[in-house]
């Protein structure tokens, strides 16, 4: 009897052929109905994302210098260089290098195949010529997700005209994060509790990129404060439920910032996710518990990582 899509995906993630975080948080939790939508950054969130990114950069720089690896590509590049403006030619090379290295990679194909095996739709949206996002959803949610994507693209065109040189570079790449209605709609699709979306939205509306109002800064500070209270014997101010350390299940997704480290709604989502995955296979539950700990650690050190990434984007 042939394997079901679930059986195949579970086997491949347990045997290491699929990335655990991408598969559990972004594929299985959508397929199991725990959340309606997941977003995957490509190639960054593929298991070999750094290698793929380096390959794209190498091919782009080689072809820009006229040194493509084969005669046909060199000939075609020479034609395009004469036909296009310098900026348009570079964009063409970036997209072509991305397609040659990422779209043909084993990891890209394996995770797209896993999504198909779970009967999921994967809508692909270009962020930059060498960065794309998968919007992973169930078939019945595809029309609504397409409408959300269309609105996002409209906002990007509108808000990028208002970008100022002193603004963080992420405001240009993801300007839609400063639109309250879009953030609320996207948060609901992603399965985030309304209280956490509201806290995130307030930070995006008022933060300068360096203040404690930004979601990343606020969430990291809350973890440190919760850990300090726990270390002091839970004697700090506030109701009893907020005197201990952060609750790991509140950090149920990699890029999620709970409104507080023990948010009841976020904890409930994390517990539901853990139960759903463990119900599918107990070993998935153990994998997910490890992911929860890693998610919490990621939020704790998030501001430093973001500043490093912004510097990298600026250099590019």
Backbone as CSV, one residue per row, in Angstrom:
resi,resn,N_x,N_y,N_z,CA_x,CA_y,CA_z,C_x,C_y,C_z
1,UNK,0.845,-1.200,0.000,0.000,0.000,0.000,0.882,1.251,0.000
2,UNK,0.656,2.194,-0.934,1.504,3.380,-1.019,1.361,4.270,0.216
3,UNK,2.442,5.007,0.513,2.422,5.912,1.650,1.497,7.093,1.383
4,UNK,0.873,7.602,2.440,0.119,8.849,2.319,1.103,10.007,2.346
5,UNK,0.624,11.204,1.978,1.476,12.373,2.022,2.025,12.623,3.410
6,UNK,1.185,12.425,4.422,1.624,12.625,5.799,2.719,11.631,6.176
7,UNK,2.532,10.375,5.842,3.521,9.352,6.196,4.865,9.639,5.548
8,UNK,4.826,10.051,4.288,6.061,10.357,3.584,6.779,11.553,4.197
9,UNK,6.028,12.600,4.522,6.628,13.795,5.101,7.193,13.500,6.488
10,UNK,6.451,12.770,7.304,6.933,12.422,8.645,8.219,11.610,8.548
11,UNK,8.245,10.626,7.658,9.453,9.810,7.500,10.637,10.675,7.084
12,UNK,10.419,11.555,6.100,11.529,12.345,5.571,12.055,13.361,6.586
13,UNK,11.174,13.929,7.402,11.666,14.886,8.394,12.395,14.159,9.517
14,UNK,11.914,12.995,9.911,12.586,12.239,10.971,13.933,11.699,10.511
15,UNK,14.057,11.429,9.223,15.312,10.915,8.684,16.238,12.024,8.189
16,UNK,15.814,13.281,8.363,16.686,14.410,8.051,16.674,14.876,6.618
17,UNK,15.772,14.354,5.787,15.719,14.795,4.394,14.932,16.087,4.228
18,UNK,14.147,16.454,5.228,13.412,17.712,5.237,13.809,18.501,6.482
19,UNK,13.821,19.813,6.360,14.148,20.665,7.495,13.046,20.596,8.540
20,UNK,13.415,20.393,9.802,12.423,20.192,10.862,11.545,21.421,11.071
21,UNK,12.154,22.597,11.208,11.351,23.781,11.480,10.413,24.107,10.327
22,UNK,10.959,24.126,9.112,10.135,24.451,7.949,8.978,23.456,7.810
23,UNK,9.275,22.191,8.008,8.265,21.160,7.813,7.205,21.187,8.905
24,UNK,7.637,21.278,10.165,6.669,21.247,11.260,5.867,22.527,11.346
25,UNK,6.552,23.671,11.423,5.852,24.935,11.647,5.121,25.442,10.416
26,UNK,5.703,25.236,9.236,5.167,25.864,8.028,4.351,24.927,7.139
27,UNK,4.593,23.635,7.198,3.835,22.702,6.367,2.806,21.928,7.195
28,UNK,3.275,21.202,8.189,2.366,20.329,8.928,1.332,21.110,9.745
29,UNK,1.721,22.212,10.382,0.742,22.951,11.173,-0.349,23.565,10.303
30,UNK,-0.017,23.903,9.056,-1.048,24.379,8.123,-1.914,23.210,7.674
31,UNK,-1.278,22.113,7.295,-2.034,20.947,6.826,-2.952,20.398,7.912
32,UNK,-2.522,20.469,9.171,-3.318,19.953,10.285,-4.378,20.939,10.764
33,UNK,-4.401,22.137,10.179,-5.425,23.116,10.521,-5.139,23.930,11.763
34,UNK,-3.910,23.865,12.279,-3.563,24.653,13.460,-3.425,26.129,13.092
35,UNK,-2.985,26.397,11.877,-2.887,27.769,11.349,-3.278,27.749,9.882
36,UNK,-3.733,28.885,9.355,-4.211,28.928,7.980,-3.112,29.230,6.974
37,UNK,-2.035,29.860,7.419,-1.014,30.342,6.497,0.352,30.306,7.153
38,UNK,1.361,30.007,6.346,2.758,30.118,6.778,3.535,30.796,5.668
39,UNK,4.564,31.543,6.042,5.415,32.231,5.068,6.842,31.713,5.218
40,UNK,7.447,31.336,4.104,8.814,30.799,4.103,9.682,31.677,3.214
41,UNK,10.776,32.217,3.756,11.719,33.013,2.976,12.688,32.081,2.261
42,UNK,12.818,32.261,0.940,13.657,31.400,0.107,14.726,32.264,-0.573
43,UNK,15.998,31.845,-0.496,16.500,30.563,-0.008,16.851,30.532,1.490
44,UNK,16.700,31.642,2.200,17.240,31.751,3.564,16.773,30.642,4.485
45,UNK,15.495,30.232,4.382,14.961,29.264,5.334,15.039,27.824,4.843
46,UNK,15.617,27.610,3.686,15.928,26.241,3.282,17.148,25.774,4.079
47,UNK,17.294,24.489,4.309,18.398,24.017,5.165,19.780,24.382,4.647
48,UNK,19.924,24.533,3.336,21.212,24.927,2.752,21.140,26.344,2.190
49,UNK,20.354,27.186,2.849,20.122,28.536,2.349,21.387,29.348,2.163
50,UNK,22.330,29.254,3.110,23.567,30.030,2.995,24.384,29.588,1.785
51,UNK,24.437,28.293,1.550,25.184,27.766,0.408,24.537,28.222,-0.895
52,UNK,23.212,28.151,-0.961,22.499,28.565,-2.170,22.686,30.054,-2.418
53,UNK,22.595,30.858,-1.348,22.793,32.291,-1.496,24.175,32.625,-2.022
54,UNK,25.188,31.919,-1.516,26.559,32.146,-1.983,26.706,31.752,-3.452
55,UNK,26.035,30.674,-3.867,26.104,30.236,-5.260,25.455,31.262,-6.187
56,UNK,24.336,31.829,-5.747,23.672,32.866,-6.533,24.591,34.069,-6.694
57,UNK,25.197,34.507,-5.596,26.105,35.663,-5.647,27.288,35.394,-6.582
58,UNK,27.851,34.186,-6.508,29.009,33.862,-7.332,28.640,33.892,-8.818
59,UNK,27.521,33.268,-9.168,27.130,33.263,-10.583,26.839,34.678,-11.064
60,UNK,26.149,35.467,-10.254,25.822,36.836,-10.651,27.093,37.639,-10.930
61,UNK,28.058,37.584,-10.005,29.276,38.378,-10.163,30.098,37.891,-11.361
62,UNK,30.116,36.587,-11.575,30.858,36.046,-12.717,30.247,36.505,-14.031
63,UNK,28.934,36.426,-14.127,28.263,36.818,-15.380,28.300,38.326,-15.592
64,UNK,28.252,39.083,-14.503,28.342,40.540,-14.630,29.693,40.946,-15.212
65,UNK,30.729,40.162,-14.882,32.071,40.424,-15.411,32.286,39.784,-16.777
66,UNK,31.243,39.152,-17.330,31.357,38.520,-18.644,31.931,37.127,-18.605
67,UNK,31.942,36.508,-17.424,32.581,35.206,-17.286,31.630,34.070,-17.007
68,UNK,30.501,34.008,-17.705,29.573,32.890,-17.523,30.277,31.576,-17.802
69,UNK,29.778,30.507,-17.187,30.484,29.222,-17.244,30.350,28.504,-18.580
70,UNK,29.410,28.910,-19.438,29.257,28.229,-20.731,29.060,29.263,-21.828
71,UNK,29.379,28.855,-23.057,29.378,29.763,-24.207,27.985,30.318,-24.493
72,UNK,26.947,29.477,-24.416,25.596,29.952,-24.725,25.171,31.056,-23.763
73,UNK,25.447,30.866,-22.480,25.068,31.887,-21.498,25.847,33.168,-21.729
74,UNK,27.145,33.072,-22.046,27.942,34.278,-22.325,27.383,35.025,-23.531
75,UNK,26.981,34.278,-24.553,26.416,34.897,-25.757,25.102,35.603,-25.429
76,UNK,24.222,34.926,-24.701,22.930,35.529,-24.345,23.115,36.739,-23.428
77,UNK,24.059,36.652,-22.498,24.314,37.777,-21.608,24.814,38.990,-22.390
78,UNK,25.648,38.746,-23.391,26.162,39.858,-24.206,25.015,40.560,-24.931
79,UNK,24.054,39.791,-25.429,22.898,40.381,-26.101,22.059,41.203,-25.122
80,UNK,21.792,40.623,-23.944,20.972,41.318,-22.951,21.677,42.572,-22.417
81,UNK,22.999,42.527,-22.310,23.749,43.688,-21.816,23.582,44.880,-22.758
82,UNK,23.549,44.612,-24.074,23.355,45.687,-25.047,21.899,46.155,-25.097
83,UNK,20.972,45.235,-24.855,19.551,45.551,-24.992,18.985,46.286,-23.786
84,UNK,19.457,45.982,-22.594,18.874,46.502,-21.362,19.708,47.637,-20.772
85,UNK,19.066,48.421,-19.918,19.802,49.423,-19.151,20.684,48.710,-18.134
86,UNK,21.704,49.379,-17.590,22.579,48.714,-16.611,21.816,48.137,-15.417
87,UNK,20.849,48.885,-14.885,20.086,48.384,-13.744,19.230,47.193,-14.152
88,UNK,18.563,47.296,-15.291,17.714,46.197,-15.750,18.540,44.951,-16.056
89,UNK,19.757,45.144,-16.578,20.616,43.995,-16.866,21.036,43.291,-15.579
90,UNK,21.390,44.062,-14.549,21.751,43.450,-13.271,20.568,42.692,-12.674
91,UNK,19.377,43.270,-12.789,18.187,42.592,-12.272,17.949,41.285,-13.016
92,UNK,18.134,41.321,-14.331,18.001,40.100,-15.140,18.993,39.035,-14.691
93,UNK,20.237,39.430,-14.453,21.248,38.469,-14.021,20.921,37.900,-12.645
94,UNK,20.440,38.740,-11.738,20.095,38.268,-10.403,18.979,37.234,-10.456
95,UNK,17.925,37.530,-11.226,16.811,36.581,-11.324,17.249,35.277,-11.993
96,UNK,18.056,35.395,-13.013,18.527,34.201,-13.708,19.429,33.358,-12.808
97,UNK,20.303,34.013,-12.055,21.198,33.286,-11.147,20.400,32.605,-10.042
98,UNK,19.364,33.279,-9.561,18.481,32.682,-8.552,17.820,31.428,-9.124
99,UNK,17.270,31.531,-10.326,16.587,30.389,-10.935,17.551,29.222,-11.147
100,UNK,18.752,29.512,-11.608,19.708,28.449,-11.914,20.195,27.700,-10.676
101,UNK,20.258,28.389,-9.548,20.828,27.781,-8.353,19.804,27.358,-7.311
102,UNK,18.748,28.131,-7.144,17.773,27.836,-6.098,16.642,26.952,-6.610
103,UNK,16.044,27.350,-7.717,14.874,26.606,-8.214,15.213,25.194,-8.652
104,UNK,16.467,24.946,-8.935,16.889,23.600,-9.343,17.493,22.788,-8.200
105,UNK,17.580,23.374,-7.002,18.251,22.696,-5.896,17.403,21.561,-5.329
106,UNK,18.069,20.585,-4.746,17.369,19.452,-4.148,16.479,19.895,-2.984
107,UNK,16.965,20.837,-2.163,16.191,21.250,-0.993,14.930,22.000,-1.405
108,UNK,15.039,22.841,-2.408,13.857,23.566,-2.899,12.819,22.573,-3.403
109,UNK,13.254,21.653,-4.230,12.323,20.686,-4.822,11.734,19.758,-3.763
110,UNK,12.542,19.349,-2.790,12.049,18.416,-1.775,10.951,19.048,-0.924
111,UNK,11.125,20.316,-0.545,10.126,20.952,0.311,8.879,21.362,-0.475
112,UNK,9.051,21.717,-1.740,7.861,21.967,-2.570,7.080,20.667,-2.776
113,UNK,7.804,19.563,-2.962,7.137,18.271,-3.128,6.414,17.869,-1.849
114,UNK,7.010,18.164,-0.692,6.355,17.848,0.586,5.057,18.623,0.731
115,UNK,5.068,19.881,0.331,3.843,20.683,0.390,2.766,20.094,-0.513
116,UNK,3.160,19.685,-1.705,2.183,19.056,-2.621,1.656,17.764,-2.025
117,UNK,2.533,16.989,-1.396,2.108,15.734,-0.798,1.096,15.916,0.312
118,UNK,1.126,17.091,0.957,0.151,17.402,2.006,-1.065,18.135,1.444
119,UNK,-1.135,18.238,0.116,-2.250,18.905,-0.571,-2.321,20.388,-0.217
120,UNK,-1.160,21.016,-0.108,-1.084,22.434,0.202,-0.772,23.238,-1.054
121,UNK,-1.228,24.475,-1.078,-0.885,25.400,-2.140,0.329,26.215,-1.700
122,UNK,1.254,26.463,-2.619,2.430,27.279,-2.328,2.490,28.412,-3.341
123,UNK,2.081,29.600,-2.914,2.119,30.781,-3.763,3.464,31.464,-3.563
124,UNK,4.146,31.792,-4.650,5.496,32.353,-4.550,5.464,33.827,-4.898
125,UNK,6.062,34.647,-4.025,6.084,36.095,-4.207,7.525,36.591,-4.160
126,UNK,7.903,37.425,-5.123,9.258,37.964,-5.161,9.371,39.168,-4.220
127,UNK,10.336,39.101,-3.301,10.644,40.224,-2.417,11.724,41.080,-3.048
128,UNK,12.774,40.415,-3.491,13.849,41.013,-4.275,14.192,39.991,-5.351
129,UNK,14.991,40.363,-6.375,15.306,39.395,-7.426,15.912,38.091,-6.934
130,UNK,16.570,38.123,-5.762,17.183,36.899,-5.231,16.534,36.436,-3.927
131,UNK,15.383,36.991,-3.591,14.659,36.574,-2.383,13.189,36.394,-2.732
132,UNK,12.650,35.234,-2.425,11.222,34.991,-2.639,10.611,34.457,-1.361
133,UNK,9.309,34.555,-1.291,8.568,34.021,-0.151,7.514,33.058,-0.645
134,UNK,7.415,31.924,0.038,6.309,31.000,-0.192,5.180,31.362,0.769
135,UNK,3.999,31.493,0.240,2.794,31.622,1.070,2.102,30.262,1.009
136,UNK,2.209,29.507,2.102,1.730,28.121,2.152,0.360,28.094,2.824
137,UNK,-0.626,27.546,2.120,-1.987,27.506,2.666,-2.717,26.284,2.126
138,UNK,-3.877,26.019,2.688,-4.730,24.958,2.163,-5.486,25.478,0.945
139,UNK,-5.972,24.569,0.140,-6.604,24.961,-1.121,-7.779,25.903,-0.915
140,UNK,-8.564,25.662,0.133,-9.745,26.495,0.340,-9.398,27.930,0.722
141,UNK,-8.167,28.158,1.180,-7.751,29.509,1.558,-6.999,30.238,0.453
142,UNK,-6.749,29.573,-0.661,-5.945,30.181,-1.718,-6.516,31.509,-2.229
143,UNK,-7.827,31.630,-2.531,-8.330,32.929,-3.022,-8.091,34.067,-2.028
144,UNK,-8.331,33.821,-0.746,-8.131,34.871,0.252,-6.658,35.243,0.379
145,UNK,-5.775,34.264,0.286,-4.342,34.548,0.378,-3.877,35.323,-0.854
146,UNK,-4.402,35.004,-2.020,-4.055,35.757,-3.231,-4.481,37.216,-3.096
147,UNK,-5.656,37.449,-2.521,-6.121,38.826,-2.305,-5.202,39.550,-1.321
148,UNK,-4.751,38.841,-0.285,-3.831,39.426,0.690,-2.514,39.807,0.021
149,UNK,-2.012,38.939,-0.853,-0.775,39.218,-1.570,-0.931,40.413,-2.505
150,UNK,-2.067,40.487,-3.185,-2.301,41.612,-4.095,-2.305,42.931,-3.335
151,UNK,-2.944,42.938,-2.172,-2.960,44.149,-1.351,-1.560,44.492,-0.871
152,UNK,-0.782,43.476,-0.540,0.594,43.713,-0.105,1.395,44.411,-1.194
153,UNK,1.262,43.940,-2.440,2.002,44.542,-3.543,1.572,45.987,-3.777
154,UNK,0.279,46.279,-3.613,-0.194,47.658,-3.742,0.448,48.552,-2.682
155,UNK,0.488,48.058,-1.454,1.086,48.828,-0.358,2.568,49.063,-0.593
156,UNK,3.258,48.072,-1.121,4.686,48.225,-1.371,4.945,49.358,-2.362
157,UNK,4.167,49.396,-3.433,4.342,50.459,-4.426,4.054,51.832,-3.812
158,UNK,3.006,51.888,-3.010,2.603,53.165,-2.415,3.583,53.645,-1.358
159,UNK,3.965,52.770,-0.430,4.749,53.188,0.721,6.228,53.368,0.417
160,UNK,6.744,52.693,-0.622,8.160,52.862,-0.941,8.460,54.272,-1.444
161,UNK,7.445,54.938,-1.974,7.660,56.324,-2.414,7.873,57.256,-1.224
162,UNK,7.507,56.808,-0.018,7.644,57.627,1.190,8.896,57.277,1.998
163,UNK,9.701,56.373,1.482,10.897,55.945,2.211,11.905,57.080,2.299
164,UNK,12.492,57.261,3.496,13.493,58.295,3.720,14.858,57.651,3.967
165,UNK,15.925,58.297,3.567,17.269,57.706,3.735,17.581,57.320,5.176
166,UNK,17.035,58.055,6.146,17.334,57.745,7.550,16.510,56.585,8.093
167,UNK,15.525,56.084,7.339,14.708,54.962,7.794,15.505,53.659,7.744
168,UNK,15.179,52.678,8.610,15.823,51.354,8.515,15.586,50.738,7.135
169,UNK,16.569,50.003,6.630,16.446,49.426,5.285,15.258,48.473,5.179
170,UNK,14.868,47.851,6.318,13.723,46.939,6.290,12.424,47.672,5.975
171,UNK,12.371,48.983,6.240,11.167,49.744,5.898,10.973,49.807,4.385
172,UNK,12.084,49.734,3.632,11.975,49.733,2.174,11.640,48.341,1.658
173,UNK,12.240,47.326,2.254,12.015,45.965,1.782,10.624,45.467,2.164
174,UNK,10.196,45.787,3.396,8.882,45.348,3.884,8.048,46.555,4.348
175,UNK,7.740,47.493,3.472,6.998,48.694,3.892,5.592,48.388,4.376
176,UNK,5.023,47.270,3.938,3.652,46.926,4.325,3.521,46.672,5.819
177,UNK,4.643,46.426,6.503,4.582,46.193,7.944,4.215,47.452,8.727
178,UNK,4.191,48.590,8.050,3.808,49.836,8.711,2.337,50.187,8.457
179,UNK,1.631,49.292,7.780,0.203,49.513,7.531,-0.607,48.676,8.529
180,UNK,-1.328,49.300,9.463,-2.015,48.554,10.524,-3.015,47.526,10.009
181,UNK,-3.790,47.870,8.988,-4.806,46.940,8.490,-4.171,45.698,7.890
182,UNK,-3.104,45.876,7.132,-2.436,44.725,6.523,-1.812,43.837,7.596
183,UNK,-1.156,44.456,8.582,-0.526,43.683,9.648,-1.565,42.860,10.405
184,UNK,-2.721,43.463,10.674,-3.778,42.747,11.396,-4.310,41.586,10.571
185,UNK,-4.550,41.825,9.281,-5.084,40.766,8.411,-4.077,39.633,8.264
186,UNK,-2.822,39.972,8.061,-1.788,38.945,7.907,-1.613,38.162,9.200
187,UNK,-1.599,38.870,10.331,-1.448,38.188,11.615,-2.549,37.172,11.856
188,UNK,-3.783,37.536,11.504,-4.905,36.609,11.680,-4.712,35.363,10.821
189,UNK,-4.264,35.529,9.580,-4.021,34.384,8.706,-2.920,33.490,9.248
190,UNK,-1.887,34.104,9.809,-0.751,33.336,10.315,-1.063,32.600,11.610
191,UNK,-2.220,32.910,12.208,-2.615,32.226,13.436,-2.177,32.929,14.701
192,UNK,-1.720,34.169,14.593,-1.254,34.894,15.761,-2.444,35.400,16.584
193,UNK,-2.389,35.331,17.908,-3.451,35.887,18.744,-3.609,37.392,18.513
194,UNK,-4.857,37.877,18.629,-5.111,39.286,18.389,-4.339,40.204,19.310
195,UNK,-4.154,39.819,20.577,-3.417,40.662,21.525,-1.951,40.805,21.103
196,UNK,-1.395,39.747,20.561,0.008,39.778,20.132,0.165,40.589,18.847
197,UNK,-0.817,40.485,17.951,-0.792,41.286,16.725,-0.888,42.772,17.080
198,UNK,-1.761,43.104,18.034,-1.927,44.504,18.439,-0.630,45.060,19.018
199,UNK,0.055,44.257,19.839,1.322,44.702,20.414,2.383,44.877,19.329
200,UNK,2.421,43.968,18.380,3.372,44.058,17.268,3.083,45.298,16.434
201,UNK,1.802,45.518,16.154,1.407,46.650,15.316,1.775,47.981,15.977
202,UNK,1.564,48.086,17.281,1.925,49.327,17.971,3.412,49.611,17.844
203,UNK,4.225,48.565,17.941,5.661,48.749,17.800,6.062,49.177,16.408
204,UNK,5.444,48.578,15.404,5.766,48.934,14.027,5.309,50.358,13.703
205,UNK,4.231,50.808,14.328,3.724,52.147,14.054,4.568,53.225,14.720
206,UNK,5.119,52.922,15.924,5.781,53.961,16.702,7.286,53.789,16.802
207,UNK,7.800,52.604,16.478,9.226,52.368,16.663,10.083,53.073,15.637
208,UNK,11.307,53.388,16.028,12.244,54.062,15.135,13.286,53.108,14.589
209,UNK,13.254,51.860,15.005,14.267,50.905,14.593,15.320,50.705,15.665
210,UNK,15.364,51.581,16.650,16.376,51.477,17.696,15.765,51.586,19.097
211,UNK,14.504,51.922,19.201,13.894,52.120,20.513,13.331,50.816,21.050
212,UNK,12.975,50.836,22.330,12.405,49.655,22.956,10.979,49.407,22.493
213,UNK,10.401,50.339,21.718,9.024,50.155,21.249,8.945,49.123,20.122
214,UNK,10.034,48.907,19.397,10.009,47.953,18.301,9.729,46.553,18.842
215,UNK,8.944,45.740,18.124,8.574,44.414,18.631,9.768,43.556,19.027
216,UNK,10.823,43.569,18.217,11.981,42.737,18.523,12.658,43.178,19.817
217,UNK,12.805,44.495,19.992,13.420,45.018,21.204,12.541,44.738,22.424
218,UNK,11.249,44.988,22.262,10.313,44.774,23.367,10.268,43.313,23.792
219,UNK,10.196,42.389,22.820,10.102,40.968,23.145,11.375,40.460,23.813
220,UNK,12.533,40.905,23.326,13.794,40.485,23.942,13.894,41.010,25.367
221,UNK,13.478,42.255,25.580,13.526,42.829,26.918,12.603,42.078,27.871
222,UNK,11.398,41.713,27.382,10.451,40.989,28.228,11.013,39.638,28.665
223,UNK,11.711,38.959,27.777,12.314,37.674,28.143,13.364,37.874,29.227
224,UNK,14.222,38.862,29.029,15.263,39.122,30.030,14.641,39.444,31.392
225,UNK,13.605,40.268,31.386,12.952,40.634,32.639,12.295,39.422,33.298
226,UNK,11.650,38.567,32.494,11.014,37.371,33.045,12.054,36.429,33.632
227,UNK,13.183,36.300,32.960,14.241,35.434,33.471,14.864,36.009,34.744
228,UNK,14.960,37.323,34.800,15.486,37.948,36.014,14.538,37.728,37.193
229,UNK,13.230,37.844,36.933,12.268,37.607,38.010,12.353,36.168,38.498
230,UNK,12.483,35.238,37.550,12.583,33.828,37.930,13.849,33.573,38.751
231,UNK,14.931,34.218,38.343,16.192,34.026,39.065,16.140,34.611,40.471
232,UNK,15.312,35.618,40.653,15.186,36.257,41.960,14.160,35.567,42.850
233,UNK,13.672,34.436,42.424,12.724,33.686,43.236,11.287,34.081,43.023
234,UNK,10.989,34.650,41.839,9.615,35.008,41.492,8.997,35.960,42.509
235,UNK,9.800,36.879,42.995,9.293,37.810,44.014,8.984,39.183,43.435
236,UNK,9.099,39.317,42.114,8.880,40.622,41.511,7.435,41.042,41.506
237,UNK,7.160,42.273,41.063,5.793,42.782,41.028,4.966,42.089,39.959
238,UNK,3.668,42.264,40.037,2.777,41.699,39.041,2.054,40.489,39.544
239,UNK,1.009,40.065,38.825,0.240,38.890,39.244,1.097,37.640,39.233
240,UNK,0.714,36.628,40.008,1.544,35.418,40.129,1.902,34.783,38.809
241,UNK,0.965,34.782,37.849,1.230,34.104,36.583,2.328,34.736,35.769
242,UNK,2.764,35.972,36.192,3.779,36.655,35.404,5.100,36.773,36.155
243,UNK,5.256,36.021,37.239,6.470,36.144,38.044,7.537,35.110,37.691
244,UNK,7.197,34.120,36.885,8.171,33.112,36.520,8.891,33.469,35.241
245,UNK,9.690,32.523,34.718,10.387,32.741,33.467,9.443,32.639,32.284
246,UNK,9.945,32.891,31.083,9.106,32.807,29.895,8.589,31.383,29.670
247,UNK,7.390,31.267,29.110,6.787,29.962,28.824,7.157,29.547,27.405
248,UNK,7.889,28.452,27.213,8.352,28.089,25.869,7.244,27.967,24.827
249,UNK,6.079,27.429,25.223,5.016,27.249,24.227,4.444,28.570,23.732
250,UNK,4.726,29.689,24.421,4.296,30.994,23.909,5.063,31.362,22.649
251,UNK,6.230,30.740,22.448,7.086,31.037,21.291,6.916,29.917,20.269
252,UNK,5.673,29.750,19.848,5.300,28.557,19.088,5.698,28.594,17.621
253,UNK,6.142,29.751,17.142,6.613,29.881,15.765,7.890,30.712,15.747
254,UNK,8.720,30.477,14.776,10.051,31.082,14.735,10.018,32.600,14.716
255,UNK,9.191,33.209,13.907,9.183,34.659,13.762,7.982,35.296,14.446
256,UNK,7.568,34.731,15.557,6.414,35.219,16.292,6.864,35.864,17.600
257,UNK,6.277,37.043,17.919,6.600,37.756,19.148,5.338,37.849,20.005
258,UNK,5.234,37.034,21.053,4.049,37.142,21.919,4.017,38.502,22.594
259,UNK,2.815,38.930,22.968,2.709,40.243,23.616,3.392,40.240,24.974
260,UNK,3.540,39.072,25.584,4.295,38.920,26.826,4.765,37.465,26.896
261,UNK,5.783,37.172,27.679,6.377,35.828,27.664,5.475,34.704,28.146
262,UNK,4.333,35.036,28.767,3.418,33.986,29.213,2.001,34.248,28.700
263,UNK,1.896,34.905,27.551,0.581,35.240,26.991,-0.298,33.987,26.939
264,UNK,-1.453,33.979,27.600,-2.291,32.771,27.633,-2.722,32.295,26.247
265,UNK,-3.057,33.234,25.364,-3.497,32.830,24.025,-2.350,32.230,23.225
266,UNK,-1.174,32.817,23.335,-0.016,32.277,22.629,0.354,30.905,23.178
267,UNK,0.325,30.762,24.495,0.605,29.466,25.111,-0.385,28.420,24.631
268,UNK,-1.665,28.800,24.530,-2.686,27.861,24.055,-2.415,27.433,22.621
269,UNK,-1.965,28.372,21.773,-1.635,28.010,20.378,-0.462,27.038,20.347
270,UNK,0.530,27.311,21.183,1.689,26.425,21.217,1.338,25.039,21.722
271,UNK,0.482,24.974,22.731,0.067,23.671,23.256,-0.766,22.911,22.226
272,UNK,-1.608,23.632,21.478,-2.406,22.988,20.434,-1.503,22.451,19.328
273,UNK,-0.473,23.236,18.964,0.467,22.790,17.936,1.224,21.554,18.399
274,UNK,1.677,21.574,19.650,2.407,20.428,20.191,1.533,19.183,20.213
275,UNK,0.280,19.321,20.631,-0.628,18.176,20.685,-0.902,17.625,19.285
276,UNK,-1.076,18.521,18.310,-1.363,18.071,16.945,-0.190,17.307,16.355
277,UNK,1.020,17.811,16.553,2.203,17.150,15.999,2.496,15.841,16.722
278,UNK,2.392,15.843,18.047,2.632,14.621,18.810,1.569,13.578,18.497
279,UNK,0.346,14.040,18.186,-0.714,13.102,17.819,-0.436,12.423,16.491
280,UNK,0.288,13.115,15.628,0.663,12.528,14.342,1.795,11.522,14.531
281,UNK,2.774,11.868,15.365,3.891,10.981,15.686,4.574,11.551,16.922
282,UNK,4.741,10.749,17.945,5.326,11.237,19.196,6.699,11.859,18.987
283,UNK,7.442,11.366,18.003,8.782,11.903,17.744,8.709,13.327,17.206
284,UNK,7.633,13.654,16.500,7.456,15.027,16.036,7.255,15.966,17.227
285,UNK,6.555,15.482,18.242,6.378,16.281,19.450,7.706,16.635,20.089
286,UNK,8.622,15.685,20.143,9.943,15.942,20.714,10.728,16.938,19.862
287,UNK,10.632,16.789,18.549,11.298,17.742,17.656,10.754,19.150,17.866
288,UNK,9.436,19.241,18.016,8.809,20.544,18.172,9.186,21.182,19.502
289,UNK,9.308,20.397,20.548,9.738,20.948,21.838,11.137,21.572,21.718
290,UNK,11.991,20.954,20.934,13.315,21.528,20.699,13.196,22.838,19.923
291,UNK,12.285,22.890,18.950,12.073,24.110,18.184,11.561,25.237,19.075
292,UNK,10.688,24.914,20.011,10.166,25.932,20.927,11.308,26.588,21.706
293,UNK,12.227,25.777,22.212,13.369,26.314,22.955,14.244,27.184,22.055
294,UNK,14.413,26.759,20.820,15.224,27.540,19.882,14.526,28.833,19.493
295,UNK,13.203,28.790,19.360,12.450,30.011,19.037,12.604,31.045,20.147
296,UNK,12.490,30.577,21.391,12.634,31.484,22.532,14.033,32.112,22.530
297,UNK,15.045,31.292,22.292,16.420,31.798,22.267,16.608,32.798,21.132
298,UNK,15.950,32.540,20.015,16.064,33.441,18.864,15.471,34.816,19.183
299,UNK,14.342,34.837,19.859,13.726,36.115,20.221,14.600,36.851,21.232
300,UNK,15.193,36.101,22.162,16.050,36.712,23.181,17.201,37.480,22.537
301,UNK,17.795,36.930,21.467,18.947,37.562,20.815,18.568,38.251,19.516
302,UNK,17.254,38.398,19.270,16.773,38.924,17.997,17.305,40.285,17.600
303,UNK,17.304,41.290,18.474,17.763,42.628,18.056,19.170,42.631,17.489
304,UNK,20.071,41.885,18.121,21.446,41.834,17.618,21.490,41.186,16.233
305,UNK,20.729,40.117,16.042,20.710,39.427,14.755,20.135,40.313,13.662
306,UNK,19.104,41.074,14.002,18.479,41.956,13.020,19.444,43.040,12.577
307,UNK,20.171,43.621,13.524,21.126,44.660,13.157,22.226,44.104,12.256
308,UNK,22.664,42.883,12.534,23.665,42.257,11.662,23.106,42.043,10.263
309,UNK,21.828,41.592,10.176,21.212,41.340,8.869,21.018,42.639,8.103
310,UNK,20.608,43.713,8.787,20.423,44.996,8.115,21.744,45.514,7.560
311,UNK,22.824,45.325,8.305,24.140,45.731,7.814,24.513,44.942,6.574
312,UNK,24.167,43.651,6.579,24.463,42.801,5.409,23.656,43.261,4.209
313,UNK,22.364,43.588,4.417,21.536,44.065,3.320,22.068,45.377,2.754
314,UNK,22.533,46.254,3.634,23.065,47.530,3.184,24.314,47.341,2.332
315,UNK,25.174,46.399,2.751,26.393,46.132,1.974,26.076,45.576,0.606
316,UNK,24.963,44.809,0.500,24.579,44.240,-0.779,23.996,45.301,-1.702
